[in-house]
Amino acid sequence: MPNTAHFRKLERMYAAAPCNEYYEPEIDIEEGKATLTMPVKEEQFHAANAVHGSSYFKALDDAAFFAVNSLVEDVFVLTSQFNLYLTRPITEGWMEAVGEVVHESGSQFIADAVVRDSDGNVIARGTGNFVKSRIALDEDVGYR
C-alpha cells in the first residue's frame, strides 16, 4: 500500500526549499511518479526571449528526483547523472513535468521525465540516474 504520509512530507520538503521561492513550482507525488507545474516568468528568459534551459532542467530533474524519492523512505536520493533534450521553446503559460521511475536496482534508480507546455506540447525530455545518499529524511532537511 502506498505511503501517502511519506509523499506529503516530500511535498512539504520540496515546497520549503529556498531555491523554489524563485521558480514557484508546485508538486504532486505518488508512488514512483511526480508531477510538477511551474509558471513561465520573463525573468527566466535568455537573450532570444524564451525560457533558458536551466528552467527546463530544474523541472525535469525535480520531477524525476521526487518520483525516485517516493520509493525511498529513509534517505534523500541524489542525482548522479542527467541527460536532457530541449525540443521546443516556451515563452508563456506554465511548464508541467511528469517524472516516472523506469528502473530500480538496489541503491540505483533510473527515472524519465517529460515537460509539456500549457497547450500539451512536449518541450523537453530527460532521463536521470539517482542513488541513495547517507542524508537521512528527517526534519533537518524539511521532511515534516
Salt bridges, closest charged atoms under 4 A:
GLU11 OE1 - ARG8 NE 2.82
GLU24 OE2 - LYS41 NZ 3.48
ASP62 OD2 - LYS58 NZ 2.52
